[in-house]
């Protein structure tokens, strides 16, 4: 693992279905508070670090009561120059076997990860912010999608070798290397290998040109600004351990971690429209 990589492995971080007791209760509260259908890897990773899950969620939760982080996320994404590939041909996905129903499910999955990853980015940036601008915070409420059941998140052994290779190569976009820890979104999309192949061909030129790196660097700074606007809403952060603070600092301030998934996820969402 490089210094630019995750301090936990998104592939092996605690699965939601395996959580029990207080951890399961915290996962349920995170889902309900954030209005998301799944708990993404930062919370599952923190669950494996002593009491870090509770220690980080406790001061993060009040932010949701004081404002709408989804509105701040939209401000960030709208201000960024997202790296969106050239438009798809009208029947390109259908010709590769990706049906209308498949595309509906795919868009829902991407939307769920975008909401979760993005709100994690801006609220945890608020947790770390050294300054505050309460007057700039937004209190508007954004609409919440009606989530449907998602296909299972496949563990690596259940993904065909060729498909896993596609996952690895797509995951390399904006990452520190080919075998950087795999973002959960790409594993979820492994149900559609043809889609992963199209994603790879679409984003590869943007990766090569540096457009993805430029966008992630921009979003790091935009997220810092969002954190400043919401910092006054956070709870007491004194219970967060040095290890957990280091984890969330890397998570929100390193372009190769959640920032790249916020960047690529929202670019993918707009591309698939």
C-alpha positions in Angstrom: 0.0 0.0 0.0 1.4 3.4 -0.9 1.0 6.5 1.2 -1.5 7.8 -1.4 -3.7 4.7 -0.9 -6.5 3.9 1.5 -5.5 3.0 5.1 -8.1 0.2 4.9 -9.1 -2.2 2.0 -12.5 -1.4 0.5 -12.7 -5.0 -0.7 -12.2 -6.6 2.7 -13.8 -3.9 4.9 -16.6 -5.2 7.1 -19.6 -6.1 5.0 -22.9 -4.5 6.1 -24.6 -7.9 6.2 -22.0 -9.2 8.6 -22.3 -6.4 11.1 -24.0 -7.1 14.4 -24.8 -5.4 17.7 -23.8 -1.7 18.0 -22.0 -1.7 14.6 -25.2 -2.8 12.9 -27.2 -0.2 14.7 -24.7 2.5 13.7 -24.8 1.4 10.1 -28.6 1.6 10.2 -28.5 5.1 11.6 -26.0 6.2 8.9 -28.3 4.9 6.2 -31.3 6.5 7.7 -29.7 9.9 8.4 -28.0 10.1 5.0 -31.0 8.6 3.3 -28.9 6.1 1.4 -29.5 2.4 0.5 -25.9 1.3 1.4 -23.0 2.1 3.7 -19.9 2.9 1.7 -16.4 1.8 2.6 -15.2 4.6 4.9 -17.7 3.7 7.6 -17.1 0.0 7.1 -13.4 0.6 7.3 -13.7 2.7 10.5 -15.8 -0.2 12.0 -12.6 -2.3 12.0 -10.6 0.4 13.9 -11.6 -0.1 17.6 -14.4 2.4 18.4 -13.6 4.7 15.5 -17.0 4.2 13.8 -18.9 5.7 16.7 -16.2 8.3 17.4 -16.4 9.7 13.9 -20.1 9.3 13.3 -21.1 11.1 16.5 -19.7 14.5 15.5 -20.7 14.0 11.9 -24.4 13.3 12.5 -25.3 16.8 13.8 -24.3 18.3 10.4 -27.2 16.6 8.8 -29.6 18.1 11.3 -28.3 21.6 10.7 -28.1 21.7 6.9 -28.4 19.5 3.8 -25.0 18.2 2.8 -26.5 17.1 -0.6 -27.0 20.7 -1.5 -23.3 21.4 -0.6 -22.3 18.4 -2.7 -24.2 19.7 -5.7 -22.5 23.1 -5.3 -19.1 21.3 -5.4 -20.0 19.1 -8.4 -21.6 21.9 -10.4 -18.5 24.1 -9.9 -16.0 21.4 -11.0 -14.9 20.6 -14.6 -15.9 17.0 -14.6 -14.1 14.7 -17.1 -17.0 13.5 -19.2 -16.2 11.2 -22.1 -17.5 11.7 -25.7 -21.2 10.9 -26.0 -22.3 7.3 -26.4 -23.9 6.2 -29.6 -27.7 5.9 -29.3 -27.7 2.1 -29.3 -24.1 1.4 -28.2 -25.0 -0.1 -24.8 -28.0 -2.1 -26.2 -25.8 -3.6 -28.8 -23.5 -4.9 -26.1 -26.4 -6.5 -24.2 -27.0 -3.7 -21.6 -30.8 -3.5 -21.6 -33.0 -0.6 -20.6 -33.7 -2.4 -17.3 -30.0 -2.9 -16.8 -29.4 0.8 -17.4 -32.1 1.8 -14.9 -30.4 -0.4 -12.3 -26.9 0.9 -13.2 -28.0 4.5 -12.9 -29.5 3.8 -9.5 -26.3 2.2 -8.3 -24.2 5.0 -9.5 -26.6 7.6 -8.0 -26.4 5.8 -4.6 -22.7 5.8 -4.5 -22.5 9.4 -5.7 -24.9 10.6 -2.9 -23.1 8.5 -0.3 -19.5 9.2 -1.4 -20.2 12.9 -2.0 -21.9 13.7 1.2 -19.2 11.7 3.1 -16.6 14.0 1.3 -18.2 17.3 2.3 -19.2 16.4 5.9 -15.9 14.8 6.8 -14.2 17.8 5.3 -16.3 19.8 7.8 -15.1 17.6 10.5 -11.5 18.4 9.7 -11.9 22.1 8.9 -9.8 24.5 10.9 -12.0 27.5 10.0 -15.8 28.1 9.8 -18.1 30.4 7.9 -21.6 29.7 9.4 -23.2 32.5 7.3 -22.3 30.6 4.1 -24.0 27.3 5.0 -27.0 26.1 3.0 -30.2 24.9 4.6 -32.1 24.0 1.5 -33.4 20.4 1.2 -32.7 18.4 -2.0 -35.0 15.6 -3.3 -34.0 12.1 -2.3 -34.2 9.3 -4.9 -36.6 6.4 -4.4 -34.1 3.6 -4.0 -34.8 0.1 -5.4 -33.2 -3.2 -4.5 -29.6 -3.5 -5.8 -27.9 -6.7 -7.0 -25.5 -8.2 -4.5 -22.0 -6.6 -4.0 -19.8 -9.4 -5.3 -16.6 -10.4 -3.4 -13.6 -10.8 -5.6 -13.7 -14.7 -5.7 -17.2 -14.6 -7.3 -16.1 -12.2 -10.1 -14.8 -13.9 -13.3 -11.1 -13.3 -13.8 -11.6 -11.4 -17.0 -14.2 -9.1 -15.4 -12.0 -8.6 -12.4 -9.2 -7.5 -14.7 -11.6 -4.9 -16.2 -12.5 -3.8 -12.7 -8.8 -3.3 -11.9 -8.1 -1.3 -15.0 -11.2 1.0 -14.6 -10.2 1.4 -10.9 -6.8 2.7 -12.0 -8.2 5.9 -13.4 -7.2 8.7 -11.0 -5.6 6.1 -8.7 -1.9 5.8 -7.7 -1.5 2.6 -9.7 -3.2 -0.4 -11.3 -3.5 -2.4 -8.1 -4.6 0.4 -5.8 -7.4 -0.8 -3.5 -10.6 -1.3 -5.5 -13.4 1.2 -5.1 -16.7 -0.5 -4.2 -18.6 1.0 -7.1 -16.6 -0.8 -9.7 -17.2 -4.1 -7.9 -20.9 -3.4 -7.9 -20.8 -2.7 -11.6 -19.0 -6.1 -12.2 -22.5 -7.5 -12.9 -22.2 -5.8 -16.3 -18.7 -6.5 -17.8 -19.7 -4.9 -21.1 -20.4 -1.6 -19.3 -17.1 -1.8 -17.6 -15.4 -2.2 -21.0 -17.3 0.9 -22.3 -16.3 2.9 -19.2 -12.7 1.9 -19.7 -12.7 3.0 -23.4 -14.5 6.2 -22.5 -12.4 7.4 -19.6 -9.0 6.1 -20.8 -8.3 9.2 -22.9 -9.3 11.5 -20.0 -6.9 9.7 -17.7 -4.1 9.9 -20.3 -4.6 13.6 -20.9 -4.6 14.5 -17.2 -8.2 15.7 -17.2 -9.2 13.3 -14.4 -6.3 14.4 -12.2 -7.1 18.0 -12.8 -10.7 17.5 -11.8 -9.9 15.6 -8.6 -7.4 18.3 -7.5 -10.2 20.9 -8.1 -12.7 18.9 -6.1 -10.4 18.6 -3.1 -10.4 22.4 -2.9 -14.1 22.8 -3.5 -14.8 20.2 -0.8 -12.6 22.1 1.7 -14.7 25.2 1.0 -17.9 23.2 1.6 -16.4 21.9 4.9 -15.7 25.5 6.0 -19.4 26.3 5.3 -20.6 23.4 7.5 -17.9 23.2 10.2 -19.9 25.1 12.8 -22.5 22.3 12.7 -20.2 19.4 13.7 -20.2 17.9 17.2 -17.3 17.4 19.5 -14.4 15.8 17.7 -12.1 15.2 20.7 -13.0 11.5 20.9 -11.5 10.8 17.4 -8.3 8.9 17.7 -5.1 9.9 15.8 -5.5 6.8 13.6 -9.1 7.6 12.7 -8.3 11.3 12.1 -5.4 10.2 9.8 -7.8 7.9 7.9 -10.5 10.5 7.3 -7.8 13.1 6.4 -6.4 10.9 3.7 -10.0 10.0 2.6 -11.1 13.6 1.9 -7.8 15.4 1.1 -6.0 12.9 -1.1 -7.2 13.1 -4.7 -6.8 9.4 -5.2 -9.3 8.3 -2.5 -13.0 9.3 -2.3 -12.4 12.4 -4.3 -11.6 10.4 -7.5 -14.8 8.4 -7.0 -16.9 11.6 -6.5 -15.3 12.9 -9.7 -15.7 9.8 -11.8 -19.0 8.8 -10.3 -20.7 12.1 -11.2 -19.0 12.2 -14.6 -20.3 8.7 -15.2 -23.8 9.7 -14.0 -23.9 12.6 -16.5 -22.5 10.5 -19.3 -25.1 7.8 -18.8 -28.0 10.2 -19.1 
